[in-house]
């Protein structure tokens, strides 16, 4: 079973000035471009002295980098949980369409649960995706520290199912497409709810997201219902 994320926040009174700055800076950097967020605003949001930024991080760039380090650290349980699940099933899934389908179904369903969970702040996803889209200064940290790992975990199974090398363009793009489908449900919740005339995501709506996304993943991988039940 994929392990859960433990994102319990510390009591604010226990946080150091550095911790307060990191927690306050993340949402601000996610909502506006880096240059549009002033050091004075960051210090005010964290309720610390302005000098704390230079003392703990050197400058605003150092604080920006520290925010990404904290995000990657907080996502370690997610990576570990998915790694344990995927590596345990990968070898057994070879030439076994039924098991391949089950692993894909579980991976997609669990990933959707994680990205839409209230424990996974939307600002964090927005900030990471913008950094990647703009190839910002923390691009390599985000890719190597989290995104590459998640892509490779899914990509290894996709490669096995498609019978291609893990770095084959089709393997990379299919893996990217499946993960992107899951991520967009959190990033575009208002749009999706509007288009489907939903009042947010309840248990019924999440079940539909999982069901339809799993079906799309099966289609991309050539895992049709007939193949997986009779093959």
BAKEKE-310859 format. One record per residue (C-alpha): residue in three letters; chain; x, y, z. Coordinates in steps of 0.1 Angstrom, whole numbers, plus 2048, in hexadecimal, padded with zeros to 3 digits. Example, Ala and Ser with C-alpha at 12.3 -4.5 7.8 and 13.67 -1.06 7.14 Angstrom:
2
+-----+----+-----+-----+-----+
|  aa | ch |   u |   v |   w |
+-----+----+-----+-----+-----+
| ALA |  A | 87B | 7D3 | 84E |
| SER |  A | 889 | 7F5 | 847 |
+-----+----+-----+-----+-----+
END
This chain:
231
+-----+----+-----+-----+-----+
|  aa | ch |   u |   v |   w |
+-----+----+-----+-----+-----+
| UNK |  A | 800 | 800 | 800 |
| UNK |  A | 80D | 822 | 7F7 |
| UNK |  A | 818 | 834 | 816 |
| UNK |  A | 807 | 854 | 820 |
| UNK |  A | 816 | 877 | 822 |
| UNK |  A | 81D | 885 | 844 |
| UNK |  A | 81C | 8AA | 840 |
| UNK |  A | 812 | 8B4 | 863 |
| UNK |  A | 81C | 8D8 | 868 |
| UNK |  A | 830 | 8E2 | 886 |
| UNK |  A | 822 | 8F9 | 8A0 |
| UNK |  A | 82A | 91C | 894 |
| UNK |  A | 838 | 926 | 8B6 |
| UNK |  A | 853 | 90B | 8B2 |
| UNK |  A | 85E | 916 | 890 |
| UNK |  A | 880 | 928 | 88D |
| UNK |  A | 882 | 948 | 879 |
| UNK |  A | 890 | 934 | 85C |
| UNK |  A | 873 | 91B | 85D |
| UNK |  A | 85A | 938 | 85E |
| UNK |  A | 86A | 948 | 840 |
| UNK |  A | 869 | 928 | 82C |
| UNK |  A | 844 | 922 | 834 |
| UNK |  A | 83A | 946 | 82D |
| UNK |  A | 84F | 949 | 80D |
| UNK |  A | 841 | 92A | 7FB |
| UNK |  A | 81E | 937 | 7F5 |
| UNK |  A | 82B | 95A | 7EC |
| UNK |  A | 844 | 94C | 7D2 |
| UNK |  A | 829 | 936 | 7C4 |
| UNK |  A | 810 | 952 | 7BF |
| UNK |  A | 827 | 96B | 7B0 |
| UNK |  A | 848 | 96D | 79C |
| UNK |  A | 867 | 96C | 7B0 |
| UNK |  A | 870 | 991 | 7A9 |
| UNK |  A | 84D | 99C | 7B4 |
| UNK |  A | 851 | 98F | 7D7 |
| UNK |  A | 866 | 9A7 | 7ED |
| UNK |  A | 87C | 99D | 80A |
| UNK |  A | 868 | 9B5 | 820 |
| UNK |  A | 848 | 9A3 | 817 |
| UNK |  A | 857 | 981 | 81E |
| UNK |  A | 863 | 98C | 840 |
| UNK |  A | 841 | 99C | 849 |
| UNK |  A | 82F | 97C | 83E |
| UNK |  A | 846 | 967 | 854 |
| UNK |  A | 844 | 980 | 871 |
| UNK |  A | 86A | 982 | 874 |
| UNK |  A | 884 | 99D | 870 |
| UNK |  A | 88F | 9A6 | 84D |
| UNK |  A | 8B3 | 99D | 856 |
| UNK |  A | 8A8 | 979 | 85C |
| UNK |  A | 8A8 | 973 | 837 |
| UNK |  A | 8CD | 97B | 832 |
| UNK |  A | 8D6 | 96B | 853 |
| UNK |  A | 8C7 | 949 | 84B |
| UNK |  A | 8C7 | 948 | 825 |
| UNK |  A | 8E0 | 962 | 819 |
| UNK |  A | 8C6 | 973 | 803 |
| UNK |  A | 8A4 | 96F | 7F3 |
| UNK |  A | 8B2 | 956 | 7DA |
| UNK |  A | 8BE | 940 | 7F6 |
| UNK |  A | 89C | 941 | 806 |
| UNK |  A | 88C | 937 | 7E5 |
| UNK |  A | 8A4 | 919 | 7E2 |
| UNK |  A | 89C | 90F | 806 |
| UNK |  A | 877 | 90E | 7FE |
| UNK |  A | 87D | 8F5 | 7E3 |
| UNK |  A | 894 | 8E0 | 7FA |
| UNK |  A | 878 | 8DF | 813 |
| UNK |  A | 85E | 8D5 | 7F9 |
| UNK |  A | 874 | 8B8 | 7ED |
| UNK |  A | 87A | 8AD | 811 |
| UNK |  A | 855 | 8AD | 819 |
| UNK |  A | 84E | 898 | 7FA |
| UNK |  A | 866 | 87D | 804 |
| UNK |  A | 84B | 867 | 813 |
| UNK |  A | 838 | 869 | 7F2 |
| UNK |  A | 856 | 85E | 7DE |
| UNK |  A | 85F | 842 | 7F7 |
| UNK |  A | 83B | 835 | 7F7 |
| UNK |  A | 838 | 833 | 7D2 |
| UNK |  A | 85B | 825 | 7CE |
| UNK |  A | 853 | 808 | 7E5 |
| UNK |  A | 833 | 800 | 7D3 |
| UNK |  A | 840 | 803 | 7B0 |
| UNK |  A | 860 | 7F0 | 7B6 |
| UNK |  A | 84E | 7D4 | 7C7 |
| UNK |  A | 836 | 7CE | 7AA |
| UNK |  A | 84C | 7D6 | 78C |
| UNK |  A | 85D | 7B4 | 789 |
| UNK |  A | 83D | 7A0 | 78F |
| UNK |  A | 82A | 7B4 | 775 |
| UNK |  A | 840 | 7A9 | 758 |
| UNK |  A | 82A | 797 | 73F |
| UNK |  A | 80C | 799 | 757 |
| UNK |  A | 7F3 | 7B2 | 749 |
| UNK |  A | 7DB | 7AD | 766 |
| UNK |  A | 7F6 | 7B8 | 77F |
| UNK |  A | 801 | 7D4 | 768 |
| UNK |  A | 7DE | 7E2 | 768 |
| UNK |  A | 7DC | 7DE | 78E |
| UNK |  A | 7FC | 7F1 | 794 |
| UNK |  A | 7F3 | 80D | 77C |
| UNK |  A | 7D1 | 810 | 78C |
| UNK |  A | 7E0 | 812 | 7AF |
| UNK |  A | 7FB | 82A | 7A5 |
| UNK |  A | 7E3 | 842 | 793 |
| UNK |  A | 7C9 | 840 | 7AE |
| UNK |  A | 7E2 | 846 | 7CA |
| UNK |  A | 7F3 | 862 | 7B7 |
| UNK |  A | 7D2 | 874 | 7B1 |
| UNK |  A | 7CA | 871 | 7D6 |
| UNK |  A | 7EC | 880 | 7DF |
| UNK |  A | 7EA | 89E | 7C7 |
| UNK |  A | 7C6 | 8A8 | 7D1 |
| UNK |  A | 7CB | 8A2 | 7F6 |
| UNK |  A | 7C7 | 8BF | 80E |
| UNK |  A | 7E8 | 8B5 | 81C |
| UNK |  A | 7F9 | 8BE | 7FB |
| UNK |  A | 7F8 | 8E4 | 7F9 |
| UNK |  A | 7EF | 8F1 | 7D6 |
| UNK |  A | 809 | 90C | 7D8 |
| UNK |  A | 824 | 8F2 | 7DA |
| UNK |  A | 819 | 8E2 | 7B9 |
| UNK |  A | 815 | 904 | 7A8 |
| UNK |  A | 838 | 90F | 7B3 |
| UNK |  A | 849 | 8EF | 7A8 |
| UNK |  A | 838 | 8EF | 786 |
| UNK |  A | 840 | 913 | 77F |
| UNK |  A | 864 | 90D | 788 |
| UNK |  A | 865 | 8F0 | 76F |
| UNK |  A | 852 | 903 | 754 |
| UNK |  A | 869 | 921 | 757 |
| UNK |  A | 889 | 90C | 75C |
| UNK |  A | 890 | 921 | 77B |
| UNK |  A | 8AE | 920 | 792 |
| UNK |  A | 8A0 | 902 | 7A5 |
| UNK |  A | 897 | 8EF | 786 |
| UNK |  A | 8B2 | 8D4 | 78B |
| UNK |  A | 8AA | 8D0 | 7B0 |
| UNK |  A | 884 | 8CA | 7A9 |
| UNK |  A | 88B | 8B3 | 78C |
| UNK |  A | 8A6 | 89D | 79C |
| UNK |  A | 897 | 89F | 7BF |
| UNK |  A | 873 | 896 | 7B7 |
| UNK |  A | 865 | 897 | 793 |
| UNK |  A | 880 | 881 | 783 |
| UNK |  A | 87B | 867 | 79E |
| UNK |  A | 855 | 865 | 79B |
| UNK |  A | 858 | 864 | 775 |
| UNK |  A | 871 | 848 | 776 |
| UNK |  A | 85C | 834 | 78F |
| UNK |  A | 83F | 834 | 777 |
| UNK |  A | 855 | 833 | 758 |
| UNK |  A | 865 | 812 | 762 |
| UNK |  A | 843 | 801 | 762 |
| UNK |  A | 838 | 813 | 742 |
| UNK |  A | 858 | 806 | 731 |
| UNK |  A | 851 | 7E3 | 73D |
| UNK |  A | 82D | 7E5 | 730 |
| UNK |  A | 836 | 7F4 | 70F |
| UNK |  A | 855 | 7DE | 70A |
| UNK |  A | 86C | 7FC | 704 |
| UNK |  A | 88B | 80A | 715 |
| UNK |  A | 883 | 821 | 732 |
| UNK |  A | 891 | 840 | 720 |
| UNK |  A | 87E | 839 | 700 |
| UNK |  A | 86A | 859 | 6F6 |
| UNK |  A | 849 | 847 | 6F7 |
| UNK |  A | 850 | 83A | 71B |
| UNK |  A | 85A | 85C | 727 |
| UNK |  A | 83D | 86E | 717 |
| UNK |  A | 822 | 855 | 722 |
| UNK |  A | 830 | 856 | 745 |
| UNK |  A | 82F | 87C | 744 |
| UNK |  A | 80B | 87C | 736 |
| UNK |  A | 7FE | 865 | 752 |
| UNK |  A | 80E | 87A | 76D |
| UNK |  A | 802 | 89A | 75D |
| UNK |  A | 7DE | 88D | 75C |
| UNK |  A | 7DF | 887 | 781 |
| UNK |  A | 7F0 | 8A8 | 78A |
| UNK |  A | 7D8 | 8BE | 777 |
| UNK |  A | 7BB | 8B3 | 78C |
| UNK |  A | 7CA | 8C6 | 7A9 |
| UNK |  A | 7D7 | 8E3 | 795 |
| UNK |  A | 7B7 | 8E8 | 781 |
| UNK |  A | 79D | 8DE | 79B |
| UNK |  A | 787 | 8FC | 796 |
| UNK |  A | 788 | 8F8 | 770 |
| UNK |  A | 780 | 8D3 | 771 |
| UNK |  A | 764 | 8D7 | 78B |
| UNK |  A | 755 | 8F2 | 775 |
| UNK |  A | 756 | 8DD | 755 |
| UNK |  A | 747 | 8BF | 767 |
| UNK |  A | 72F | 8D4 | 77B |
| UNK |  A | 73D | 8C7 | 79B |
| UNK |  A | 73D | 8D9 | 7BD |
| UNK |  A | 761 | 8D0 | 7C4 |
| UNK |  A | 770 | 8AE | 7C9 |
| UNK |  A | 75D | 896 | 7DF |
| UNK |  A | 760 | 871 | 7E2 |
| UNK |  A | 74A | 86B | 7C4 |
| UNK |  A | 75D | 884 | 7AE |
| UNK |  A | 780 | 876 | 7B8 |
| UNK |  A | 774 | 853 | 7AF |
| UNK |  A | 76B | 860 | 78C |
| UNK |  A | 78D | 871 | 788 |
| UNK |  A | 79E | 850 | 791 |
| UNK |  A | 789 | 83A | 77B |
| UNK |  A | 78C | 850 | 75C |
| UNK |  A | 7B1 | 857 | 761 |
| UNK |  A | 7B9 | 832 | 766 |
| UNK |  A | 7A5 | 82B | 746 |
| UNK |  A | 7BA | 845 | 733 |
| UNK |  A | 7DA | 837 | 741 |
| UNK |  A | 7D0 | 814 | 735 |
| UNK |  A | 7C8 | 821 | 713 |
| UNK |  A | 7EA | 832 | 710 |
| UNK |  A | 7FB | 811 | 71B |
| UNK |  A | 7E6 | 7FA | 705 |
| UNK |  A | 7D7 | 7E9 | 723 |
| UNK |  A | 7B4 | 7E4 | 717 |
| UNK |  A | 79A | 7D3 | 72E |
| UNK |  A | 799 | 7B5 | 716 |
| UNK |  A | 7BF | 7B1 | 716 |
| UNK |  A | 7C2 | 7B4 | 73C |
| UNK |  A | 7A6 | 79B | 745 |
| UNK |  A | 7AB | 781 | 72A |
| UNK |  A | 7D0 | 785 | 722 |
+-----+----+-----+-----+-----+
END
